């Protein structure tokens, strides 16, 4: 067997990091020997562990070390990061390092540089003495790309030092009906975050319009609880359809019953908005006078509508090139502290892939597979609530108004 010495530092016990480390080594058929373990004496003190990991051969050991690296493992001696130039635009050298969404540092010229714009499943390049996280399509010929794990350190998220809703619920899925206490805890987190100058993004699907949640989301935007809206063509079309015709997908929004000829309303809506030059023009001209998009325009809240192959129209503001939409979403998410994902699987997973692991994330959907897929694809910090967004969002908005009054 061959071995490598590694170390961990942080809140290793109460964040359950170290037990997971030992389980992972054994699950991968490795062995370990703990050389040193120092437990922090006070609540804010870090613990420290130094150990030897054994593998059957070099490939087996490297497999174990790659997985441990994602959990914060580091080599005791400071190693310089290894770099190789990209041979062409959008082409990477062999064995390039693939990022997690955790806070990451690289040792470059004797200094530890924090990687800027970190997100999962990307690469790290060195540009102008800065470590930058890029997607493959952003890499240019000659970019110095990090290869292997040498000289790379990851700091995984840890259990909060004080009791919060995200400590209580983080990393699990709740299928219970949203209780008043649950909603209060989330609302208090939002109000406290906004008072501290934080920013909140909402990722919303068209089901927000089909349920009783539309007015609540419009109210949250109007009252300053939303700083960014990410969605697609359908949310905007059906929101404006309600404003113009009182229907969503041809269904009377008050009774839930189909309206004669209502199946044409979403196409009439698209035609009307396109004829005046877009959503903003329709609001400025007084054609659209209420709703989610109206409040975004009136309050100056930025929104990004990413298109899909299923879209009718689409509306002029919809970005039909998905790579352009992803780039714009990534830029808009910089500085966001919390994301509410509401009844949309594809947009939730897409946004989750762009988020660093320290952004508080709540995913609400009637389908448990949606929230499970979100976490399985790397957004481990997400809180999953399996419920009808039509129940969740109005309750949340009422609590937000009560806490902020």
Secondary structure, DSSP 4 states (H G I P E B T S, - for coil): -EEEEEEEEESTTTTTHHHHHHHHHHHTT-EEEEEEEE--SSTTPPEEEEEEEEESSHHHHHHHHHHHHTTT-B-SS-PPPEEEE-SBTTB--TTB----SSEEEEEETTEEEEPBT--SS-EEEEETTEEEEE-GGG--TT-EEEESSTTEEEE-----SS--HHHHHTT-EE-S---HHHHHHHHHHHHHHHHTT--EEEEE-THHHHSTTHHHHHHHHHTT--SEEEE-HHHHHHHHHHHHHSEETTEETTT-PBPTTGGGHHHHHHHHHHHHTSHHHHHHTTS--SSHHHHHHHHT-EEEEB--TT-SS--TT-B--HHHHHHHHHHHTTT--EEEEES-HHHHHHHHTTS-TTSEEEEEES-HHHHHHHHHTT-TTEEEEES-HHHHHHHHHHHHHHHH-
